[in-house]
Amino acid sequence: MKQEALVISGGETARVLVMRVSACTGDCRDCGGCAEQKPLYASAENPLGAGPGDYVTLETDTGTVLLSAVLVYFLPLLCFFLLYFLVQGWGAGGVLSGLAAAAGFLAAFLLARRIDRKRAGKPVCTIVDIKENRSQA
């Protein structure tokens, strides 16, 4: 996956401001979904030596993106339904099955959060191109 970013600080691992892609057309009255987007900062491996002010292209490994999606979306739902039907199959009532399902969802969420914290601060993307080199100017 490729995305544009602005380098905030350089070095072996650069701090970048990621330019979010928006589907906004600018006509807020028709959409009603406008909200102020917060800037997204990330750490990126910097093999090209990009410096502050450079506009760059970032590339994220597809496996990293898919793992993140699985942890955030699929794992909690899987645990939710797995525990619900497992406890239901043991003959428990609906309330107990619902509680087990909620516990499974919460456990999966906490696991995903723990994995995320272990990966925090480590670069998940790499600078693959310098679009506009402003640090040399």
N, CA, C and O atoms as a MOPAC input file, in Angstrom:
PM7 MOZYME 1SCF
protein

 N      0.85200 1    -1.16200 1     0.00000 1
 C      0.00000 1     0.00000 1     0.00000 1
 C      0.89900 1     1.22700 1     0.00000 1
 O      1.84300 1     1.30900 1     0.78700 1
 N      0.60900 1     2.18600 1    -0.88600 1
 C      1.40500 1     3.40500 1    -0.99000 1
 C      0.58100 1     4.60800 1    -0.56200 1
 O     -0.63300 1     4.65900 1    -0.76000 1
 N      1.28700 1     5.59800 1     0.04500 1
 C      0.61600 1     6.79400 1     0.51300 1
 C      1.61000 1     7.94900 1     0.53800 1
 O      2.81300 1     7.74200 1     0.69100 1
 N      1.09700 1     9.16000 1     0.38900 1
 C      1.93100 1    10.35800 1     0.40800 1
 C      2.10100 1    10.85000 1     1.83800 1
 O      1.21900 1    10.66700 1     2.67600 1
 N      3.26100 1    11.48500 1     2.11400 1
 C      3.52600 1    12.00900 1     3.45100 1
 C      4.51500 1    13.16500 1     3.37700 1
 O      5.20200 1    13.35900 1     2.37500 1
 N      4.56600 1    13.91600 1     4.45200 1
 C      5.51000 1    15.01700 1     4.61000 1
 C      6.45100 1    14.64700 1     5.73900 1
 O      6.00800 1    14.28600 1     6.82900 1
 N      7.77000 1    14.73700 1     5.48000 1
 C      8.75200 1    14.40100 1     6.50100 1
 C      8.83600 1    15.54700 1     7.50400 1
 O      9.05300 1    16.70000 1     7.13200 1
 N      8.66000 1    15.21300 1     8.78100 1
 C      8.73800 1    16.18900 1     9.86400 1
 C     10.16200 1    16.22900 1    10.41000 1
 O     10.71600 1    17.30600 1    10.63200 1
 N     10.75400 1    15.05300 1    10.62800 1
 C     12.14600 1    14.97400 1    11.06800 1
 C     12.79800 1    13.78400 1    10.37300 1
 O     12.17300 1    12.74300 1    10.17000 1
 N     14.07100 1    13.96000 1    10.01300 1
 C     14.78900 1    12.92200 1     9.26700 1
 C     15.54500 1    11.98500 1    10.18300 1
 O     15.28300 1    11.90800 1    11.38300 1
 N     16.49100 1    11.27300 1     9.59000 1
 C     17.28200 1    10.28700 1    10.32000 1
 C     17.02400 1     8.90400 1     9.76000 1
 O     16.33300 1     8.74300 1     8.75400 1
 N     17.59600 1     7.89100 1    10.43500 1
 C     17.37200 1     6.51500 1     9.99700 1
 C     15.89600 1     6.15700 1    10.02000 1
 O     15.38400 1     5.48100 1     9.12700 1
 N     15.22700 1     6.62700 1    11.06000 1
 C     13.78300 1     6.48000 1    11.16200 1
 C     13.19700 1     7.88400 1    11.14100 1
 O     13.44000 1     8.67800 1    12.05100 1
 N     12.42800 1     8.18800 1    10.10800 1
 C     11.86200 1     9.52400 1     9.95000 1
 C     10.48200 1     9.60300 1    10.58900 1
 O      9.73500 1     8.62600 1    10.61800 1
 N     10.16900 1    10.76600 1    11.08900 1
 C      8.80400 1    11.04600 1    11.58300 1
 C      8.08600 1    11.72600 1    10.43500 1
 O      8.57300 1    12.72500 1     9.90700 1
 N      6.93100 1    11.20100 1    10.03900 1
 C      6.21000 1    11.72200 1     8.88400 1
 C      4.77300 1    12.07000 1     9.24000 1
 O      4.17200 1    11.48200 1    10.13900 1
 N      4.24600 1    13.03700 1     8.51400 1
 C      2.83500 1    13.42100 1     8.60900 1
 C      2.16000 1    12.83800 1     7.38300 1
 O      2.44400 1    13.24900 1     6.25700 1
 N      1.27200 1    11.88500 1     7.59600 1
 C      0.62600 1    11.17800 1     6.49200 1
 C     -0.54300 1    11.99500 1     5.96900 1
 O     -1.37100 1    12.48000 1     6.74000 1
 N     -0.60300 1    12.14200 1     4.65900 1
 C     -1.70300 1    12.84800 1     4.01000 1
 C     -2.85600 1    11.86500 1     3.82300 1
 O     -2.77600 1    10.94800 1     3.00600 1
 N     -3.90700 1    12.06400 1     4.57400 1
 C     -5.06000 1    11.16700 1     4.46900 1
 C     -5.82900 1    11.44800 1     3.19400 1
 O     -6.02300 1    12.59700 1     2.79500 1
 N     -6.25700 1    10.37400 1     2.57500 1
 C     -7.06200 1    10.49500 1     1.36500 1
 C     -8.51400 1    10.62900 1     1.79700 1
 O     -8.99800 1     9.86400 1     2.63100 1
 N     -9.19900 1    11.60200 1     1.22600 1
 C    -10.57800 1    11.85800 1     1.62600 1
 C    -11.50300 1    11.75100 1     0.42600 1
 O    -11.11500 1    12.05100 1    -0.70300 1
 N    -12.72000 1    11.32400 1     0.68300 1
 C    -13.73800 1    11.26800 1    -0.35100 1
 C    -14.59900 1    12.52400 1    -0.32000 1
 O    -15.61400 1    12.60900 1    -1.01100 1
 N    -14.18500 1    13.49700 1     0.48700 1
 C    -14.96700 1    14.71500 1     0.66800 1
 C    -14.97100 1    15.54300 1    -0.61200 1
 O    -13.93200 1    15.75500 1    -1.23700 1
 N    -16.15700 1    16.00300 1    -0.98600 1
 C    -16.29800 1    16.84000 1    -2.17400 1
 C    -16.33500 1    18.31400 1    -1.81900 1
 O    -16.32100 1    19.16500 1    -2.70900 1
 N    -16.38100 1    18.63000 1    -0.52800 1
 C    -16.40600 1    20.01500 1    -0.08900 1
 C    -17.79800 1    20.58900 1     0.06400 1
 O    -17.94600 1    21.72400 1     0.51600 1
 N    -18.80800 1    19.84400 1    -0.29500 1
 C    -20.18000 1    20.31800 1    -0.17800 1
 C    -20.81000 1    19.69500 1     1.07000 1
 O    -21.49300 1    18.67300 1     1.00300 1
 N    -20.56000 1    20.34000 1     2.20200 1
 C    -20.95000 1    19.77300 1     3.49600 1
 C    -22.45900 1    19.66500 1     3.67700 1
 O    -22.93300 1    18.79100 1     4.40200 1
 N    -23.21800 1    20.54300 1     3.02500 1
 C    -24.67600 1    20.48500 1     3.19000 1
 C    -25.25700 1    19.19800 1     2.62400 1
 O    -26.20900 1    18.65400 1     3.18200 1
 N    -24.70000 1    18.70600 1     1.52700 1
 C    -25.21300 1    17.47100 1     0.92200 1
 C    -24.77500 1    16.22800 1     1.69000 1
 O    -25.53300 1    15.26800 1     1.83200 1
 N    -23.55800 1    16.26400 1     2.17300 1
 C    -22.98000 1    15.08000 1     2.82000 1
 C    -23.39800 1    14.98500 1     4.27900 1
 O    -23.91600 1    13.95700 1     4.71500 1
 N    -23.17600 1    16.04100 1     5.02400 1
 C    -23.47800 1    16.03800 1     6.44900 1
 C    -22.50100 1    15.22700 1     7.26400 1
 O    -22.71100 1    15.03500 1     8.46200 1
 N    -21.42900 1    14.74200 1     6.64300 1
 C    -20.48600 1    13.89800 1     7.36200 1
 C    -19.14600 1    14.53300 1     7.60300 1
 O    -18.20900 1    13.84700 1     8.01400 1
 N    -19.02000 1    15.81600 1     7.36400 1
 C    -17.72500 1    16.47000 1     7.53400 1
 C    -17.32700 1    16.52400 1     9.00200 1
 O    -18.13200 1    16.82200 1     9.88300 1
 N    -16.10400 1    16.23600 1     9.21800 1
 C    -15.53600 1    16.33000 1    10.56300 1
 C    -14.07100 1    16.68800 1    10.39300 1
 O    -13.43400 1    16.30500 1     9.41100 1
 N    -13.55600 1    17.41100 1    11.34200 1
 C    -12.16000 1    17.80300 1    11.26300 1
 C    -11.29900 1    16.56500 1    11.44200 1
 O    -11.45700 1    15.81200 1    12.40300 1
 N    -10.37600 1    16.36500 1    10.48900 1
 C     -9.50000 1    15.20900 1    10.58100 1
 C     -8.25000 1    15.58800 1    11.35300 1
 O     -7.63600 1    16.62000 1    11.08300 1
 N     -7.87600 1    14.75700 1    12.30900 1
 C     -6.66000 1    14.97500 1    13.06600 1
 C     -5.48200 1    14.50900 1    12.22500 1
 O     -5.59600 1    13.55400 1    11.45600 1
 N     -4.35600 1    15.18300 1    12.37200 1
 C     -3.17800 1    14.74000 1    11.61400 1
 C     -2.73900 1    13.34900 1    12.07300 1
 O     -2.89700 1    12.98900 1    13.23900 1
 N     -2.19100 1    12.58500 1    11.14800 1
 C     -1.72300 1    11.23900 1    11.44900 1
 C     -0.20500 1    11.21700 1    11.31900 1
 O      0.33300 1    11.37300 1    10.22300 1
 N      0.47400 1    11.02500 1    12.42900 1
 C      1.93100 1    10.95000 1    12.43300 1
 C      2.35500 1     9.49300 1    12.51100 1
 O      1.69800 1     8.67800 1    13.15900 1
 N      3.46800 1     9.16900 1    11.84100 1
 C      3.96400 1     7.79700 1    11.84400 1
 C      5.48600 1     7.81000 1    11.77600 1
 O      6.09900 1     8.82200 1    11.43400 1
 N      6.07600 1     6.68100 1    12.10300 1
 C      7.51200 1     6.48200 1    11.95200 1
 C      7.73400 1     5.66500 1    10.69100 1
 O      7.00500 1     4.70900 1    10.42700 1
 N      8.74300 1     6.04200 1     9.91100 1
 C      9.01700 1     5.34000 1     8.66100 1
 C     10.51200 1     5.09800 1     8.51500 1
 O     11.32700 1     5.95900 1     8.84700 1
 N     10.86300 1     3.92100 1     8.01800 1
 C     12.26300 1     3.65800 1     7.68400 1
 C     12.65200 1     4.63600 1     6.58500 1
 O     11.86300 1     4.90500 1     5.67900 1
 N     13.87000 1     5.16700 1     6.66600 1
 C     14.28400 1     6.23300 1     5.76500 1
 C     15.57500 1     5.87600 1     5.02000 1
 O     16.60700 1     6.50300 1     5.25500 1
 N     15.53600 1     4.88000 1     4.12600 1
 C     16.75800 1     4.48900 1     3.41700 1
 C     17.22600 1     5.53200 1     2.39300 1
 O     18.38600 1     5.50600 1     1.98100 1
 N     16.34400 1     6.44300 1     1.98000 1
 C     16.70300 1     7.45000 1     0.98000 1
 C     17.26100 1     8.72500 1     1.59700 1
 O     17.71700 1     9.61400 1     0.87900 1
 N     17.22600 1     8.81900 1     2.92000 1
 C     17.76100 1     9.98900 1     3.59600 1
 C     16.91500 1    11.23700 1     3.44200 1
 O     17.45400 1    12.34200 1     3.37200 1
 N     15.60500 1    11.08500 1     3.38800 1
 C     14.71000 1    12.24100 1     3.27200 1
 C     14.83500 1    13.10500 1     4.51600 1
 O     15.00900 1    12.60500 1     5.62700 1
 N     14.74000 1    14.42200 1     4.30300 1
 C     14.86700 1    15.35400 1     5.41600 1
 C     13.58700 1    16.11100 1     5.66100 1
 O     12.62200 1    15.96600 1     4.91000 1
 N     13.56700 1    16.92400 1     6.71300 1
 C     12.36600 1    17.70300 1     7.04100 1
 C     11.92400 1    18.57000 1     5.86400 1
 O     12.74100 1    19.23400 1     5.22700 1
 N     10.63500 1    18.55400 1     5.59000 1
 C     10.07200 1    19.33400 1     4.49500 1
 C      9.93100 1    18.57400 1     3.19000 1
 O      9.29800 1    19.07200 1     2.25800 1
 N     10.50700 1    17.37800 1     3.09700 1
 C     10.40500 1    16.58400 1     1.86600 1
 C      9.03100 1    15.92000 1     1.78400 1
 O      8.51300 1    15.41100 1     2.77800 1
 N      8.45500 1    15.93500 1     0.58800 1
 C      7.23800 1    15.17500 1     0.31800 1
 C      7.67500 1    13.82700 1    -0.23000 1
 O      8.43400 1    13.75900 1    -1.19600 1
 N      7.19400 1    12.75600 1     0.38700 1
 C      7.65900 1    11.41800 1     0.04900 1
 C      6.50000 1    10.46700 1    -0.19500 1
 O      5.35100 1    10.75300 1     0.14300 1
 N      6.83100 1     9.33300 1    -0.78700 1
 C      5.88300 1     8.23700 1    -0.93700 1
 C      6.27900 1     7.14700 1     0.04300 1
 O      7.42900 1     6.70900 1     0.07900 1
 N      5.30800 1     6.71900 1     0.83800 1
 C      5.51500 1     5.64000 1     1.80500 1
 C      4.93900 1     4.35200 1     1.25300 1
 O      3.94700 1     4.36300 1     0.52400 1
 N      5.56200 1     3.25200 1     1.60100 1
 C      5.00900 1     1.95800 1     1.22700 1
 C      4.92200 1     1.09800 1     2.48200 1
 O      5.87600 1     0.98600 1     3.25000 1
 N      3.76400 1     0.50400 1     2.66400 1
 C      3.53100 1    -0.39000 1     3.80000 1
 C      3.34600 1    -1.79500 1     3.25000 1
 O      2.62600 1    -2.00600 1     2.27400 1
 N      4.00200 1    -2.74400 1     3.88700 1
 C      3.88300 1    -4.13500 1     3.49000 1
 C      2.42400 1    -4.58100 1     3.59200 1
 O      1.76100 1    -4.31600 1     4.59500 1
 N      1.93600 1    -5.24400 1     2.57400 1
 C      0.54800 1    -5.69800 1     2.54300 1
 C      0.23300 1    -6.61400 1     3.72100 1
 O     -0.86900 1    -6.57100 1     4.26900 1
 N      1.19300 1    -7.43400 1     4.10700 1
 C      0.99100 1    -8.33300 1     5.23700 1
 C      0.72800 1    -7.58000 1     6.53000 1
 O     -0.08100 1    -8.01500 1     7.35000 1
 N      1.40900 1    -6.44800 1     6.72000 1
 C      1.19900 1    -5.63000 1     7.90900 1
 C     -0.20700 1    -5.05300 1     7.92700 1
 O     -0.86800 1    -5.03800 1     8.96600 1
 N     -0.66100 1    -4.57800 1     6.77200 1
 C     -2.00600 1    -4.01200 1     6.67000 1
 C     -3.05500 1    -5.09400 1     6.92700 1
 O     -4.02400 1    -4.86000 1     7.64900 1
 N     -2.86400 1    -6.26600 1     6.34400 1
 C     -3.82300 1    -7.35500 1     6.53800 1
 C     -3.83700 1    -7.85100 1     7.98200 1
 O     -4.90300 1    -8.14600 1     8.52300 1
 N     -2.66200 1    -7.94600 1     8.61000 1
 C     -2.60800 1    -8.36800 1    10.01000 1
 C     -3.34700 1    -7.37500 1    10.88800 1
 O     -4.08400 1    -7.77300 1    11.78900 1
 N     -3.16000 1    -6.09900 1    10.63700 1
 C     -3.86400 1    -5.07700 1    11.41300 1
 C     -5.37500 1    -5.19900 1    11.24000 1
 O     -6.12200 1    -5.10200 1    12.21400 1
 N     -5.82200 1    -5.40900 1    10.01300 1
 C     -7.25600 1    -5.55700 1     9.75100 1
 C     -7.81900 1    -6.78700 1    10.45000 1
 O     -8.91900 1    -6.73800 1    11.00200 1
 N     -7.08400 1    -7.87900 1    10.43300 1
 C     -7.53400 1    -9.10400 1    11.10000 1
 C     -7.63400 1    -8.87500 1    12.60800 1
 O     -8.61400 1    -9.27600 1    13.23700 1
 N     -6.61500 1    -8.22900 1    13.18700 1
 C     -6.62200 1    -7.99000 1    14.63600 1
 C     -7.76800 1    -7.08100 1    15.06200 1
 O     -8.38300 1    -7.29700 1    16.10600 1
 N     -8.05100 1    -6.07100 1    14.25900 1
 C     -9.05000 1    -5.07800 1    14.65500 1
 C    -10.47800 1    -5.52100 1    14.34200 1
 O    -11.38600 1    -5.27800 1    15.13700 1
 N    -10.68400 1    -6.16100 1    13.20500 1
 C    -12.05200 1    -6.47900 1    12.76900 1
 C    -12.42900 1    -7.94800 1    12.93000 1
 O    -13.48200 1    -8.25500 1    13.48800 1
 N    -11.59000 1    -8.85300 1    12.45300 1
 C    -11.97000 1   -10.25100 1    12.38100 1
 C    -11.84900 1   -10.98100 1    13.71800 1
 O    -12.76200 1   -11.70700 1    14.11100 1
 N    -10.72900 1   -10.79400 1    14.42100 1
 C    -10.49500 1   -11.53400 1    15.66000 1
 C    -11.57000 1   -11.27900 1    16.72000 1
 O    -12.05800 1   -12.24200 1    17.31100 1
 N    -11.96400 1   -10.02500 1    16.98900 1
 C    -13.02800 1    -9.82700 1    17.98700 1
 C    -14.35200 1   -10.47900 1    17.59500 1
 O    -15.03700 1   -11.05000 1    18.44300 1
 N    -14.71500 1   -10.39600 1    16.32100 1
 C    -15.96600 1   -11.03800 1    15.89000 1
 C    -15.87700 1   -12.55700 1    15.97300 1
 O    -16.83100 1   -13.22400 1    16.37300 1
 N    -14.72700 1   -13.09100 1    15.59400 1
 C    -14.53400 1   -14.53700 1    15.68200 1
 C    -14.67500 1   -15.01100 1    17.12900 1
 O    -15.38200 1   -15.98300 1    17.39800 1
 N    -14.01100 1   -14.33400 1    18.05200 1
 C    -14.10000 1   -14.71800 1    19.46700 1
 C    -15.51000 1   -14.54200 1    20.01100 1
 O    -15.98300 1   -15.35700 1    20.80300 1
 N    -16.17500 1   -13.47900 1    19.58600 1
 C    -17.54900 1   -13.22700 1    20.01700 1
 C    -18.44900 1   -14.40100 1    19.65500 1
 O    -19.10900 1   -14.97800 1    20.51900 1
 N    -18.47200 1   -14.75400 1    18.36300 1
 C    -19.36600 1   -15.81600 1    17.91100 1
 C    -18.91000 1   -17.20100 1    18.38000 1
 O    -19.73800 1   -18.05000 1    18.71100 1
 N    -17.60800 1   -17.42400 1    18.40800 1
 C    -17.08800 1   -18.71300 1    18.84800 1
 C    -17.50800 1   -19.00100 1    20.28800 1
 O    -18.01100 1   -20.08500 1    20.58500 1
 N    -17.30500 1   -18.04400 1    21.17300 1
 C    -17.69000 1   -18.26200 1    22.56500 1
 C    -19.20100 1   -18.32400 1    22.74500 1
 O    -19.70100 1   -19.09800 1    23.56200 1
 N    -19.92200 1   -17.51600 1    21.98800 1
 C    -21.38200 1   -17.56600 1    22.09900 1
 C    -21.90400 1   -18.96900 1    21.77600 1
 O    -22.65800 1   -19.55600 1    22.55300 1
 N    -21.49100 1   -19.49900 1    20.61400 1
 C    -22.01500 1   -20.80400 1    20.19400 1
 C    -21.42600 1   -21.94900 1    21.00900 1
 O    -22.08300 1   -22.97400 1    21.19600 1
 N    -20.19900 1   -21.79200 1    21.49600 1
 C    -19.59500 1   -22.81900 1    22.33000 1
 C    -20.35000 1   -22.94400 1    23.65400 1
 O    -20.69000 1   -24.04900 1    24.07700 1
 N    -20.60800 1   -21.82200 1    24.29800 1
 C    -21.33700 1   -21.84300 1    25.57000 1
 C    -22.79300 1   -22.25100 1    25.34000 1
 O    -23.37100 1   -22.96200 1    26.16200 1
 N    -23.37900 1   -21.81700 1    24.25100 1
 C    -24.75500 1   -22.20500 1    23.89900 1
 C    -24.82700 1   -23.72200 1    23.69000 1
 O    -25.79600 1   -24.36700 1    24.09000 1
 N    -23.79300 1   -24.27800 1    23.06300 1
 C    -23.73900 1   -25.72100 1    22.81500 1
 C    -23.61400 1   -26.53600 1    24.08600 1
 O    -24.00400 1   -27.70300 1    24.10600 1
 N    -23.08500 1   -25.95600 1    25.13800 1
 C    -22.97900 1   -26.63700 1    26.42000 1
 C    -24.27500 1   -26.58600 1    27.19600 1
 O    -24.35400 1   -27.08500 1    28.31800 1
 N    -25.29000 1   -25.98500 1    26.60500 1
 C    -26.60300 1   -25.95400 1    27.22800 1
 C    -26.86100 1   -24.74300 1    28.10200 1
 O    -27.84600 1   -24.71400 1    28.83900 1
 N    -26.00700 1   -23.75600 1    28.03600 1
 C    -26.21100 1   -22.55100 1    28.84200 1
 C    -27.31800 1   -21.70800 1    28.22200 1
 O    -27.63200 1   -21.83800 1    27.03900 1
 N    -27.89300 1   -20.85200 1    29.03500 1
 C    -28.96100 1   -19.97500 1    28.55700 1
 C    -28.41900 1   -18.81700 1    27.73400 1
 O    -27.21100 1   -18.65000 1    27.56400 1
 N    -29.34500 1   -18.03800 1    27.23900 1
 C    -28.99300 1   -16.91100 1    26.37400 1
 C    -28.17000 1   -15.84100 1    27.07500 1
 O    -27.27300 1   -15.24700 1    26.47800 1
 N    -28.48200 1   -15.59800 1    28.35500 1
 C    -27.76400 1   -14.56200 1    29.09700 1
 C    -26.31000 1   -14.97500 1    29.30100 1
 O    -25.39800 1   -14.17800 1    29.08100 1
 N    -26.09700 1   -16.21300 1    29.71700 1
 C    -24.73500 1   -16.69500 1    29.93600 1
 C    -23.95600 1   -16.74600 1    28.62000 1
 O    -22.77000 1   -16.42000 1    28.58700 1
 N    -24.61700 1   -17.15200 1    27.54500 1
 C    -23.96900 1   -17.17400 1    26.23400 1
 C    -23.59400 1   -15.75500 1    25.79800 1
 O    -22.52100 1   -15.52400 1    25.24100 1
 N    -24.49500 1   -14.82000 1    26.06100 1
 C    -24.21200 1   -13.42500 1    25.72100 1
 C    -23.04700 1   -12.86700 1    26.51200 1
 O    -22.21400 1   -12.13900 1    25.97100 1
 N    -22.98300 1   -13.20600 1    27.79100 1
 C    -21.86100 1   -12.76300 1    28.62600 1
 C    -20.54100 1   -13.37800 1    28.14500 1
 O    -19.51200 1   -12.70300 1    28.10800 1
 N    -20.58100 1   -14.64100 1    27.78500 1
 C    -19.37800 1   -15.29700 1    27.27200 1
 C    -18.93700 1   -14.65700 1    25.95900 1
 O    -17.74500 1   -14.45300 1    25.72900 1
 N    -19.89600 1   -14.34400 1    25.10900 1
 C    -19.58100 1   -13.69900 1    23.83800 1
 C    -18.94800 1   -12.33300 1    24.06700 1
 O    -17.97300 1   -11.97900 1    23.40500 1
 N    -19.50200 1   -11.56100 1    25.00600 1
 C    -18.93900 1   -10.24200 1    25.32600 1
 C    -17.53600 1   -10.38400 1    25.90000 1
 O    -16.65400 1    -9.58400 1    25.58700 1
 N    -17.32500 1   -11.39200 1    26.73500 1
 C    -15.99600 1   -11.63400 1    27.30000 1
 C    -14.99600 1   -12.00200 1    26.20400 1
 O    -13.84400 1   -11.56800 1    26.23800 1
 N    -15.43800 1   -12.79800 1    25.23900 1
 C    -14.56900 1   -13.15500 1    24.11300 1
 C    -14.21400 1   -11.95200 1    23.27400 1
 O    -13.06600 1   -11.79600 1    22.85600 1
 N    -15.19400 1   -11.09600 1    23.02400 1
 C    -14.95500 1    -9.86100 1    22.26200 1
 C    -13.95300 1    -8.98800 1    23.00600 1
 O    -13.00900 1    -8.47700 1    22.40200 1
 N    -14.14700 1    -8.81200 1    24.30600 1
 C    -13.25600 1    -7.98400 1    25.12000 1
 C    -11.84600 1    -8.57200 1    25.16300 1
 O    -10.86500 1    -7.83600 1    25.05800 1
 N    -11.73700 1    -9.88600 1    25.31700 1
 C    -10.42000 1   -10.52700 1    25.35700 1
 C     -9.67200 1   -10.32700 1    24.03800 1
 O     -8.47200 1   -10.05200 1    24.04000 1
 N    -10.37100 1   -10.46200 1    22.92500 1
 C     -9.73800 1   -10.25800 1    21.61600 1
 C     -9.30700 1    -8.80400 1    21.43900 1
 O     -8.24000 1    -8.52600 1    20.89300 1
 N    -10.14700 1    -7.88100 1    21.90500 1
 C     -9.79900 1    -6.46300 1    21.83600 1
 C     -8.54200 1    -6.17600 1    22.65500 1
 O     -7.64400 1    -5.47500 1    22.19100 1
 N     -8.47700 1    -6.71500 1    23.86600 1
 C     -7.31200 1    -6.50000 1    24.72300 1
 C     -6.05200 1    -7.13200 1    24.13000 1
 O     -4.96200 1    -6.57300 1    24.25500 1
 N     -6.19300 1    -8.28400 1    23.49000 1
 C     -5.06500 1    -8.92100 1    22.82100 1
 C     -4.56500 1    -8.04900 1    21.66900 1
 O     -3.35900 1    -7.85200 1    21.51800 1
 N     -5.48000 1    -7.53200 1    20.86400 1
 C     -5.09800 1    -6.65600 1    19.74900 1
 C     -4.40600 1    -5.40000 1    20.26100 1
 O     -3.43100 1    -4.93600 1    19.66900 1
 N     -4.90600 1    -4.85900 1    21.34700 1
 C     -4.30400 1    -3.65700 1    21.93200 1
 C     -2.89400 1    -3.94600 1    22.45500 1
 O     -1.98800 1    -3.12700 1    22.29800 1
 N     -2.71900 1    -5.10500 1    23.07300 1
 C     -1.39000 1    -5.48400 1    23.58000 1
 C     -0.40000 1    -5.64100 1    22.43400 1
 O      0.73700 1    -5.17900 1    22.52900 1
 N     -0.81700 1    -6.28300 1    21.36300 1
 C      0.04900 1    -6.45100 1    20.18900 1
 C      0.38900 1    -5.08600 1    19.60100 1
 O      1.52800 1    -4.84400 1    19.20400 1
 N     -0.59800 1    -4.19500 1    19.54500 1
 C     -0.37200 1    -2.84800 1    19.01500 1
 C      0.64800 1    -2.09500 1    19.86100 1
 O      1.51200 1    -1.40600 1    19.31800 1
 N      0.56100 1    -2.21600 1    21.15300 1
 C      1.50400 1    -1.51200 1    22.03600 1
 C      2.91700 1    -2.06000 1    21.89800 1
 O      3.88300 1    -1.30700 1    22.01800 1
 N      3.05300 1    -3.35700 1    21.64900 1
 C      4.37600 1    -3.93700 1    21.42900 1
 C      4.99100 1    -3.38100 1    20.14500 1
 O      6.20600 1    -3.20200 1    20.06100 1
 N      4.15300 1    -3.11100 1    19.15100 1
 C      4.63300 1    -2.60400 1    17.86100 1
 C      4.74300 1    -1.08400 1    17.84200 1
 O      5.25300 1    -0.52300 1    16.87200 1
 N      4.28000 1    -0.40800 1    18.88300 1
 C      4.26900 1     1.06000 1    18.91900 1
 C      5.68800 1     1.60400 1    18.80300 1
 O      6.61800 1     1.10100 1    19.43300 1
 N      5.83200 1     2.63900 1    17.98800 1
 C      7.12000 1     3.28900 1    17.80700 1
 C      8.00200 1     2.63700 1    16.76700 1
 O      8.95500 1     3.25000 1    16.28500 1
 N      7.69600 1     1.39700 1    16.41400 1
 C      8.47900 1     0.72600 1    15.38500 1
 C      7.93800 1     1.13800 1    14.01600 1
 O      6.72500 1     1.20000 1    13.81700 1
 N      8.83500 1     1.41700 1    13.08300 1
 C      8.34100 1     1.82200 1    11.76000 1
 C      7.58400 1     0.69700 1    11.07000 1
 O      8.04500 1    -0.44300 1    11.03300 1
 N      6.42300 1     1.02800 1    10.52700 1
 C      5.61600 1     0.03900 1     9.81800 1
 C      5.60800 1     0.31600 1     8.31500 1
 O      5.01500 1    -0.43000 1     7.53600 1
 N      6.28000 1     1.40400 1     7.92200 1
 C      6.32900 1     1.73900 1     6.50400 1
 C      7.74000 1     2.20000 1     6.14300 1
 O      8.56400 1     2.46600 1     7.01900 1
 N      8.00200 1     2.28700 1     4.84400 1
 C      9.31400 1     2.65900 1     4.33300 1
 C      9.15800 1     3.77100 1     3.31100 1
 O      8.23600 1     3.74700 1     2.49500 1
 N     10.05000 1     4.73700 1     3.35300 1
 C     10.06100 1     5.79900 1     2.33600 1
 C     10.68500 1     5.20700 1     1.07800 1
 O     11.83800 1     4.77600 1     1.09700 1
 N      9.92500 1     5.18700 1    -0.01600 1
 C     10.40000 1     4.57400 1    -1.25700 1
 C     10.67300 1     5.59900 1    -2.35700 1
 O     11.28600 1     5.26400 1    -3.37100 1
 N     10.22500 1     6.85000 1    -2.17000 1
 C     10.45100 1     7.86900 1    -3.19600 1
 C     10.35200 1     9.25100 1    -2.55900 1
 O      9.52600 1     9.48200 1    -1.67500 1
 N     11.20200 1    10.16300 1    -3.01600 1
 C     11.11700 1    11.55300 1    -2.59200 1
 C     10.48600 1    12.32200 1    -3.73800 1
 O     11.09600 1    12.49200 1    -4.79400 1
 N      9.25100 1    12.78900 1    -3.52400 1
 C      8.50600 1    13.49200 1    -4.57100 1
 C      9.03200 1    14.91000 1    -4.77800 1
 O      9.28300 1    15.34200 1    -5.90200 1
 N      9.19000 1    15.61500 1    -3.67000 1
 C      9.63200 1    16.99900 1    -3.73200 1
 C     10.65900 1    17.18800 1    -2.63400 1
 O     10.33600 1    17.08900 1    -1.45000 1
 N     11.88900 1    17.46000 1    -3.02000 1
 C     12.98500 1    17.55900 1    -2.06900 1
 C     13.15800 1    19.00200 1    -1.64300 1
 O     13.83200 1    19.78200 1    -2.31600 1
 N     12.54500 1    19.35500 1    -0.51700 1
 C     12.63000 1    20.72400 1    -0.01200 1
 C     13.73200 1    20.87500 1     1.01300 1
 O     14.13000 1    21.99800 1     1.32500 1
 N     14.23800 1    19.76800 1     1.54800 1
 C     15.26400 1    19.87100 1     2.58900 1
 C     16.59800 1    20.31100 1     2.00100 1
 O     17.43200 1    20.84800 1     2.73000 1
 N     16.82700 1    20.10300 1     0.72000 1
 C     18.08900 1    20.48100 1     0.06000 1
 C     18.04300 1    21.91400 1    -0.43600 1
 O     19.08800 1    22.49900 1    -0.72000 1
 N     16.83000 1    22.50300 1    -0.54700 1
 C     16.68400 1    23.83600 1    -1.12000 1
 C     17.10000 1    24.93100 1    -0.17400 1
 O     17.03100 1    26.10900 1    -0.52500 1

